[in-house]
């Protein structure tokens, strides 16, 4: 919950400069990343930046720490995040990669909702601000 405060502050400031809230998704995503960066620095003063490589590892590793039917992000999202995935119930999931879904990771409420649900399902815990930032950085490069 503490990591959400910097994100909320950055988004509030963004809305002050754009009162209609019509910031393009890239600007909203950058605001989310800025909030995650502030939280990561607070948690670890030696933080130097997000890593696409760590994000790829988070995405592709079979952790097996959460729900047995979702040991990895790839369990539902597939090996290639540029393609569609499928829930265990058979519902289609839009691609995670920004090259395929440019509006991904641009709504702070959706970002928190899905990281919360999916991190608990895969890792058995909440993701850290560092993990969230690494993950979004990885998806931004695809």
Backbone as JSON Lines, residues from 0, in Angstrom:
{"i":0,"aa":"X","n":[0.84,-1.19,0.0],"ca":[0.0,0.0,0.0],"c":[0.87,1.24,0.0]}
{"i":1,"aa":"X","n":[1.99,1.16,0.67],"ca":[2.88,2.3,0.76],"c":[3.42,2.73,-0.6]}
{"i":2,"aa":"X","n":[3.64,1.76,-1.49],"ca":[4.15,2.05,-2.83],"c":[3.14,2.83,-3.65]}
{"i":3,"aa":"X","n":[1.87,2.71,-3.33],"ca":[0.83,3.4,-4.09],"c":[0.84,4.9,-3.82]}
{"i":4,"aa":"X","n":[1.28,5.33,-2.65],"ca":[1.26,6.76,-2.33],"c":[2.08,7.6,-3.3]}
{"i":5,"aa":"X","n":[3.33,7.25,-3.63],"ca":[4.06,8.05,-4.61],"c":[3.38,8.06,-5.97]}
{"i":6,"aa":"X","n":[2.81,6.93,-6.39],"ca":[2.12,6.87,-7.67],"c":[0.94,7.83,-7.65]}
{"i":7,"aa":"X","n":[0.17,7.81,-6.57],"ca":[-0.99,8.69,-6.46],"c":[-0.56,10.16,-6.48]}
{"i":8,"aa":"X","n":[0.53,10.49,-5.81],"ca":[1.01,11.86,-5.79],"c":[1.43,12.31,-7.19]}
{"i":9,"aa":"X","n":[2.16,11.49,-7.89],"ca":[2.6,11.84,-9.25],"c":[1.38,12.01,-10.16]}
{"i":10,"aa":"X","n":[0.41,11.13,-10.05],"ca":[-0.78,11.25,-10.88],"c":[-1.6,12.48,-10.53]}
{"i":11,"aa":"X","n":[-1.66,12.82,-9.24],"ca":[-2.36,14.03,-8.83],"c":[-1.7,15.25,-9.47]}
{"i":12,"aa":"X","n":[-0.36,15.29,-9.43],"ca":[0.35,16.41,-10.05],"c":[0.13,16.45,-11.56]}
{"i":13,"aa":"X","n":[0.08,15.29,-12.18],"ca":[-0.19,15.23,-13.61],"c":[-1.58,15.77,-13.92]}
{"i":14,"aa":"X","n":[-2.55,15.44,-13.09],"ca":[-3.9,15.94,-13.29],"c":[-4.0,17.45,-13.05]}
{"i":15,"aa":"X","n":[-3.18,17.97,-12.15],"ca":[-3.17,19.42,-11.94],"c":[-2.71,20.17,-13.19]}
{"i":16,"aa":"X","n":[-1.74,19.59,-13.88],"ca":[-1.23,20.23,-15.09],"c":[-2.11,19.94,-16.29]}
{"i":17,"aa":"X","n":[-2.97,18.95,-16.19],"ca":[-3.88,18.59,-17.27],"c":[-5.23,18.27,-16.63]}
{"i":18,"aa":"X","n":[-6.01,19.3,-16.28],"ca":[-7.22,19.09,-15.49],"c":[-8.26,18.2,-16.14]}
{"i":19,"aa":"X","n":[-8.23,18.03,-17.44],"ca":[-9.21,17.15,-18.07],"c":[-8.8,15.69,-17.97]}
{"i":20,"aa":"X","n":[-7.58,15.46,-17.48],"ca":[-7.12,14.08,-17.33],"c":[-6.88,13.4,-18.66]}
{"i":21,"aa":"X","n":[-6.63,14.17,-19.7],"ca":[-6.51,13.63,-21.05],"c":[-5.07,13.35,-21.44]}
{"i":22,"aa":"X","n":[-4.22,13.12,-20.48],"ca":[-2.83,12.83,-20.8],"c":[-2.75,11.55,-21.61]}
{"i":23,"aa":"X","n":[-1.9,11.54,-22.62],"ca":[-1.74,10.31,-23.4],"c":[-1.26,9.16,-22.51]}
{"i":24,"aa":"X","n":[-1.53,7.95,-22.94],"ca":[-1.19,6.79,-22.12],"c":[0.3,6.73,-21.8]}
{"i":25,"aa":"X","n":[1.16,7.17,-22.7],"ca":[2.6,7.17,-22.43],"c":[2.95,8.07,-21.26]}
{"i":26,"aa":"X","n":[2.33,9.22,-21.17],"ca":[2.57,10.13,-20.05],"c":[2.05,9.54,-18.74]}
{"i":27,"aa":"X","n":[0.9,8.91,-18.81],"ca":[0.35,8.28,-17.6],"c":[1.25,7.12,-17.15]}
{"i":28,"aa":"X","n":[1.75,6.36,-18.11],"ca":[2.66,5.25,-17.77],"c":[3.94,5.78,-17.14]}
{"i":29,"aa":"X","n":[4.47,6.87,-17.68],"ca":[5.68,7.46,-17.11],"c":[5.43,7.95,-15.69]}
{"i":30,"aa":"X","n":[4.24,8.48,-15.44],"ca":[3.9,8.93,-14.09],"c":[3.84,7.73,-13.13]}
{"i":31,"aa":"X","n":[3.29,6.62,-13.6],"ca":[3.24,5.41,-12.77],"c":[4.66,4.94,-12.48]}
{"i":32,"aa":"X","n":[5.52,4.91,-13.51],"ca":[6.91,4.49,-13.32],"c":[7.65,5.43,-12.38]}
{"i":33,"aa":"X","n":[7.36,6.73,-12.47],"ca":[8.01,7.69,-11.56],"c":[7.62,7.41,-10.11]}
{"i":34,"aa":"X","n":[6.36,7.07,-9.88],"ca":[5.93,6.72,-8.53],"c":[6.57,5.44,-8.05]}
{"i":35,"aa":"X","n":[6.69,4.46,-8.93],"ca":[7.35,3.2,-8.57],"c":[8.84,3.43,-8.3]}
{"i":36,"aa":"X","n":[9.45,4.32,-9.07],"ca":[10.86,4.64,-8.86],"c":[11.07,5.28,-7.48]}
{"i":37,"aa":"X","n":[10.2,6.21,-7.13],"ca":[10.3,6.86,-5.81],"c":[10.15,5.83,-4.7]}
{"i":38,"aa":"X","n":[9.21,4.91,-4.85],"ca":[9.01,3.87,-3.84],"c":[10.19,2.91,-3.78]}
{"i":39,"aa":"X","n":[10.76,2.58,-4.94],"ca":[11.93,1.69,-4.98],"c":[13.13,2.34,-4.31]}
{"i":40,"aa":"X","n":[13.31,3.65,-4.54],"ca":[14.41,4.38,-3.89],"c":[14.21,4.45,-2.38]}
{"i":41,"aa":"X","n":[12.98,4.6,-1.97],"ca":[12.68,4.65,-0.54],"c":[12.99,3.3,0.11]}
{"i":42,"aa":"X","n":[12.65,2.22,-0.58],"ca":[12.9,0.88,-0.04],"c":[14.38,0.51,-0.07]}
{"i":43,"aa":"X","n":[15.1,1.02,-1.09],"ca":[16.52,0.69,-1.24],"c":[17.25,1.91,-1.8]}
{"i":44,"aa":"X","n":[17.92,2.67,-0.94],"ca":[18.61,3.88,-1.39],"c":[19.67,3.64,-2.48]}
{"i":45,"aa":"X","n":[20.11,2.39,-2.65],"ca":[21.1,2.11,-3.7],"c":[20.44,1.83,-5.06]}
{"i":46,"aa":"X","n":[19.13,1.93,-5.14],"ca":[18.39,1.72,-6.4],"c":[18.97,2.63,-7.48]}
{"i":47,"aa":"X","n":[19.25,2.06,-8.66],"ca":[19.81,2.86,-9.76],"c":[18.95,2.84,-11.01]}
{"i":48,"aa":"X","n":[17.88,2.09,-11.02],"ca":[17.0,2.09,-12.18],"c":[16.36,0.72,-12.4]}
{"i":49,"aa":"X","n":[15.32,0.74,-13.22],"ca":[14.62,-0.5,-13.53],"c":[15.38,-1.26,-14.59]}
{"i":50,"aa":"X","n":[15.15,-2.56,-14.63],"ca":[15.89,-3.45,-15.52],"c":[14.93,-4.3,-16.35]}
{"i":51,"aa":"X","n":[15.06,-4.19,-17.66],"ca":[14.28,-5.03,-18.56],"c":[14.64,-6.51,-18.36]}
{"i":52,"aa":"X","n":[15.92,-6.79,-18.12],"ca":[16.36,-8.18,-17.91],"c":[15.7,-8.77,-16.66]}
{"i":53,"aa":"X","n":[15.64,-8.0,-15.58],"ca":[14.96,-8.5,-14.37],"c":[13.46,-8.68,-14.64]}
{"i":54,"aa":"X","n":[12.89,-7.77,-15.42],"ca":[11.47,-7.9,-15.78],"c":[11.2,-9.15,-16.59]}
{"i":55,"aa":"X","n":[12.1,-9.47,-17.52],"ca":[11.96,-10.68,-18.34],"c":[12.05,-11.92,-17.44]}
{"i":56,"aa":"X","n":[12.98,-11.9,-16.48],"ca":[13.12,-13.02,-15.55],"c":[11.85,-13.17,-14.72]}
{"i":57,"aa":"X","n":[11.33,-12.07,-14.21],"ca":[10.09,-12.13,-13.43],"c":[8.97,-12.74,-14.27]}
{"i":58,"aa":"X","n":[8.88,-12.34,-15.53],"ca":[7.82,-12.82,-16.42],"c":[7.97,-14.31,-16.75]}
{"i":59,"aa":"X","n":[9.18,-14.76,-17.03],"ca":[9.37,-16.1,-17.59],"c":[9.68,-17.2,-16.58]}
{"i":60,"aa":"X","n":[10.05,-16.85,-15.36],"ca":[10.41,-17.87,-14.36],"c":[9.17,-18.57,-13.81]}
{"i":61,"aa":"X","n":[9.28,-19.88,-13.65],"ca":[8.22,-20.64,-12.98],"c":[8.51,-20.62,-11.49]}
{"i":62,"aa":"X","n":[7.86,-19.71,-10.78],"ca":[8.11,-19.51,-9.36],"c":[7.48,-20.59,-8.51]}
{"i":63,"aa":"X","n":[6.25,-20.97,-8.83],"ca":[5.58,-22.0,-8.05],"c":[5.34,-21.64,-6.59]}
{"i":64,"aa":"X","n":[5.23,-20.36,-6.3],"ca":[5.06,-19.91,-4.92],"c":[3.63,-19.5,-4.6]}
{"i":65,"aa":"X","n":[2.82,-19.33,-5.63],"ca":[1.44,-18.89,-5.44],"c":[0.49,-20.05,-5.68]}
{"i":66,"aa":"X","n":[-0.49,-19.84,-6.52],"ca":[-1.47,-20.87,-6.84],"c":[-0.82,-21.95,-7.71]}
{"i":67,"aa":"X","n":[-1.12,-23.2,-7.45],"ca":[-0.5,-24.29,-8.2],"c":[-0.74,-24.22,-9.71]}
{"i":68,"aa":"X","n":[-1.9,-23.68,-10.14],"ca":[-2.19,-23.63,-11.57],"c":[-1.61,-22.39,-12.26]}
{"i":69,"aa":"X","n":[-0.95,-21.51,-11.49],"ca":[-0.3,-20.34,-12.09],"c":[1.11,-20.18,-11.52]}
{"i":70,"aa":"X","n":[2.02,-21.09,-11.88],"ca":[3.38,-21.0,-11.34],"c":[4.21,-19.88,-11.97]}
{"i":71,"aa":"X","n":[3.75,-19.34,-13.1],"ca":[4.49,-18.29,-13.81],"c":[3.52,-17.36,-14.51]}
{"i":72,"aa":"X","n":[3.98,-16.18,-14.86],"ca":[3.16,-15.25,-15.64],"c":[2.76,-15.89,-16.97]}
{"i":73,"aa":"X","n":[3.69,-16.69,-17.52],"ca":[3.45,-17.35,-18.8],"c":[2.32,-18.37,-18.73]}
{"i":74,"aa":"X","n":[1.92,-18.78,-17.54],"ca":[0.82,-19.74,-17.39],"c":[-0.45,-19.23,-18.05]}
{"i":75,"aa":"X","n":[-0.69,-17.94,-17.96],"ca":[-1.88,-17.35,-18.57],"c":[-1.54,-16.45,-19.76]}
{"i":76,"aa":"X","n":[-0.4,-15.75,-19.67],"ca":[-0.07,-14.77,-20.7],"c":[0.72,-15.34,-21.87]}
{"i":77,"aa":"X","n":[1.18,-16.58,-21.76],"ca":[1.92,-17.22,-22.84],"c":[3.39,-16.84,-22.84]}
{"i":78,"aa":"X","n":[4.17,-17.59,-23.6],"ca":[5.61,-17.38,-23.66],"c":[5.97,-16.03,-24.27]}
{"i":79,"aa":"X","n":[5.19,-15.58,-25.25],"ca":[5.46,-14.31,-25.94],"c":[4.45,-13.27,-25.49]}
{"i":80,"aa":"X","n":[4.88,-12.27,-24.71],"ca":[3.93,-11.27,-24.21],"c":[3.35,-10.37,-25.31]}
{"i":81,"aa":"X","n":[3.82,-10.54,-26.54],"ca":[3.24,-9.78,-27.67],"c":[1.98,-10.45,-28.19]}
{"i":82,"aa":"X","n":[1.73,-11.67,-27.74],"ca":[0.53,-12.4,-28.16],"c":[-0.52,-12.4,-27.08]}
{"i":83,"aa":"X","n":[-1.71,-12.8,-27.45],"ca":[-2.81,-12.89,-26.49],"c":[-2.6,-14.08,-25.58]}
{"i":84,"aa":"X","n":[-3.14,-13.97,-24.39],"ca":[-3.1,-15.07,-23.43],"c":[-4.49,-15.58,-23.18]}
{"i":85,"aa":"X","n":[-4.6,-16.46,-22.19],"ca":[-5.9,-17.03,-21.87],"c":[-5.94,-17.37,-20.38]}
{"i":86,"aa":"X","n":[-7.03,-16.97,-19.73],"ca":[-7.21,-17.3,-18.31],"c":[-7.47,-18.79,-18.17]}
{"i":87,"aa":"X","n":[-7.39,-19.29,-16.96],"ca":[-7.69,-20.7,-16.7],"c":[-9.14,-21.01,-17.05]}
{"i":88,"aa":"X","n":[-10.0,-19.99,-17.02],"ca":[-11.41,-20.19,-17.36],"c":[-11.67,-20.08,-18.86]}
{"i":89,"aa":"X","n":[-10.61,-19.81,-19.65],"ca":[-10.75,-19.74,-21.1],"c":[-11.0,-18.36,-21.68]}
{"i":90,"aa":"X","n":[-10.99,-17.34,-20.83],"ca":[-11.21,-15.97,-21.3],"c":[-9.92,-15.43,-21.92]}
{"i":91,"aa":"X","n":[-10.04,-14.75,-23.05],"ca":[-8.88,-14.18,-23.73],"c":[-8.3,-13.0,-22.95]}
{"i":92,"aa":"X","n":[-6.96,-12.89,-22.96],"ca":[-6.25,-11.8,-22.3],"c":[-5.48,-11.04,-23.37]}
{"i":93,"aa":"X","n":[-5.65,-9.73,-23.42],"ca":[-4.9,-8.91,-24.38],"c":[-3.41,-9.03,-24.12]}
{"i":94,"aa":"X","n":[-2.59,-8.85,-25.16],"ca":[-1.14,-8.91,-24.97],"c":[-0.65,-7.91,-23.92]}
{"i":95,"aa":"X","n":[0.43,-8.26,-23.25],"ca":[1.04,-7.39,-22.24],"c":[2.01,-6.39,-22.87]}
{"i":96,"aa":"X","n":[2.67,-6.78,-23.95],"ca":[3.68,-5.94,-24.56],"c":[3.06,-4.65,-25.11]}
{"i":97,"aa":"X","n":[3.74,-3.54,-24.89],"ca":[3.22,-2.26,-25.35],"c":[3.17,-2.16,-26.87]}
{"i":98,"aa":"X","n":[4.01,-2.9,-27.56],"ca":[3.96,-2.88,-29.02],"c":[2.64,-3.44,-29.54]}
{"i":99,"aa":"X","n":[2.01,-4.32,-28.78],"ca":[0.73,-4.91,-29.16],"c":[-0.45,-4.27,-28.45]}
{"i":100,"aa":"X","n":[-0.24,-3.71,-27.28],"ca":[-1.29,-3.07,-26.48],"c":[-0.75,-1.75,-25.92]}
{"i":101,"aa":"X","n":[-0.73,-0.69,-26.75],"ca":[-0.09,0.56,-26.35],"c":[-0.66,1.26,-25.12]}
{"i":102,"aa":"X","n":[-1.89,0.94,-24.74],"ca":[-2.48,1.58,-23.57],"c":[-2.24,0.81,-22.27]}
{"i":103,"aa":"X","n":[-1.55,-0.33,-22.36],"ca":[-1.25,-1.11,-21.16],"c":[-0.46,-0.29,-20.16]}
{"i":104,"aa":"X","n":[-0.64,-0.56,-18.9],"ca":[0.11,0.05,-17.8],"c":[-0.02,1.58,-17.78]}
{"i":105,"aa":"X","n":[-1.2,2.08,-18.13],"ca":[-1.39,3.54,-18.12],"c":[-2.52,3.98,-17.2]}
{"i":106,"aa":"X","n":[-3.24,3.06,-16.62],"ca":[-4.3,3.38,-15.66],"c":[-3.84,2.88,-14.29]}
{"i":107,"aa":"X","n":[-3.55,3.8,-13.37],"ca":[-2.98,3.38,-12.09],"c":[-3.85,2.4,-11.31]}
{"i":108,"aa":"X","n":[-5.15,2.56,-11.37],"ca":[-6.03,1.63,-10.65],"c":[-5.95,0.23,-11.25]}
{"i":109,"aa":"X","n":[-5.94,0.16,-12.58],"ca":[-5.82,-1.14,-13.25],"c":[-4.46,-1.77,-12.98]}
{"i":110,"aa":"X","n":[-3.41,-0.97,-13.01],"ca":[-2.06,-1.47,-12.75],"c":[-2.0,-2.09,-11.36]}
{"i":111,"aa":"X","n":[-2.48,-1.39,-10.36],"ca":[-2.45,-1.91,-8.99],"c":[-3.34,-3.14,-8.84]}
{"i":112,"aa":"X","n":[-4.52,-3.1,-9.46],"ca":[-5.45,-4.24,-9.38],"c":[-4.8,-5.51,-9.94]}
{"i":113,"aa":"X","n":[-4.25,-5.42,-11.15],"ca":[-3.73,-6.61,-11.8],"c":[-2.4,-7.07,-11.22]}
{"i":114,"aa":"X","n":[-1.53,-6.14,-10.85],"ca":[-0.3,-6.58,-10.17],"c":[-0.67,-7.26,-8.85]}
{"i":115,"aa":"X","n":[-1.61,-6.7,-8.12],"ca":[-2.02,-7.31,-6.86],"c":[-2.53,-8.72,-7.05]}
{"i":116,"aa":"X","n":[-3.43,-8.9,-7.97],"ca":[-4.03,-10.21,-8.21],"c":[-3.0,-11.19,-8.77]}
{"i":117,"aa":"X","n":[-2.25,-10.76,-9.78],"ca":[-1.34,-11.68,-10.45],"c":[-0.09,-11.99,-9.63]}
{"i":118,"aa":"X","n":[0.41,-11.03,-8.9],"ca":[1.59,-11.31,-8.05],"c":[1.23,-12.31,-6.96]}
{"i":119,"aa":"X","n":[0.08,-12.14,-6.36],"ca":[-0.35,-13.11,-5.34],"c":[-0.54,-14.49,-5.96]}
{"i":120,"aa":"X","n":[-1.09,-14.54,-7.17],"ca":[-1.32,-15.82,-7.82],"c":[-0.05,-16.53,-8.22]}
{"i":121,"aa":"X","n":[0.95,-15.77,-8.68],"ca":[2.21,-16.36,-9.17],"c":[3.25,-16.46,-8.07]}
{"i":122,"aa":"X","n":[3.44,-15.38,-7.32],"ca":[4.51,-15.32,-6.32],"c":[4.03,-15.63,-4.9]}
{"i":123,"aa":"X","n":[2.72,-15.63,-4.7],"ca":[2.19,-15.86,-3.36],"c":[2.34,-14.65,-2.46]}
{"i":124,"aa":"X","n":[2.6,-13.48,-3.05],"ca":[2.79,-12.23,-2.29],"c":[2.61,-11.05,-3.23]}
{"i":125,"aa":"X","n":[2.6,-9.86,-2.66],"ca":[2.58,-8.64,-3.46],"c":[3.92,-8.46,-4.16]}
{"i":126,"aa":"X","n":[3.92,-7.89,-5.34],"ca":[5.17,-7.52,-6.01],"c":[5.7,-6.25,-5.36]}
{"i":127,"aa":"X","n":[7.01,-6.12,-5.36],"ca":[7.64,-4.91,-4.85],"c":[7.58,-3.81,-5.91]}
{"i":128,"aa":"X","n":[7.78,-2.56,-5.54],"ca":[7.85,-1.49,-6.55],"c":[8.95,-1.78,-7.59]}
{"i":129,"aa":"X","n":[10.07,-2.34,-7.15],"ca":[11.15,-2.69,-8.08],"c":[10.67,-3.72,-9.1]}
{"i":130,"aa":"X","n":[9.99,-4.75,-8.64],"ca":[9.49,-5.78,-9.55],"c":[8.46,-5.21,-10.53]}
{"i":131,"aa":"X","n":[7.57,-4.37,-10.04],"ca":[6.57,-3.76,-10.93],"c":[7.25,-2.89,-11.99]}
{"i":132,"aa":"X","n":[8.21,-2.07,-11.57],"ca":[8.92,-1.2,-12.51],"c":[9.72,-1.99,-13.52]}
{"i":133,"aa":"X","n":[10.39,-3.05,-13.06],"ca":[11.13,-3.92,-13.98],"c":[10.21,-4.56,-14.99]}
{"i":134,"aa":"X","n":[9.06,-5.05,-14.53],"ca":[8.1,-5.71,-15.4],"c":[7.58,-4.74,-16.47]}
{"i":135,"aa":"X","n":[7.18,-3.55,-16.06],"ca":[6.67,-2.56,-17.02],"c":[7.78,-2.15,-17.98]}
{"i":136,"aa":"X","n":[9.0,-2.01,-17.5],"ca":[10.14,-1.67,-18.36],"c":[10.35,-2.76,-19.41]}
{"i":137,"aa":"X","n":[10.28,-4.02,-19.01],"ca":[10.41,-5.13,-19.96],"c":[9.31,-5.07,-21.01]}
{"i":138,"aa":"X","n":[8.08,-4.91,-20.57],"ca":[6.95,-4.87,-21.52],"c":[7.02,-3.64,-22.43]}
{"i":139,"aa":"X","n":[7.62,-2.56,-21.95],"ca":[7.75,-1.35,-22.76],"c":[8.74,-1.54,-23.91]}
{"i":140,"aa":"X","n":[9.67,-2.45,-23.75],"ca":[10.68,-2.67,-24.78],"c":[10.27,-3.68,-25.84]}
{"i":141,"aa":"X","n":[9.12,-4.29,-25.67],"ca":[8.68,-5.31,-26.64],"c":[7.72,-4.74,-27.66]}
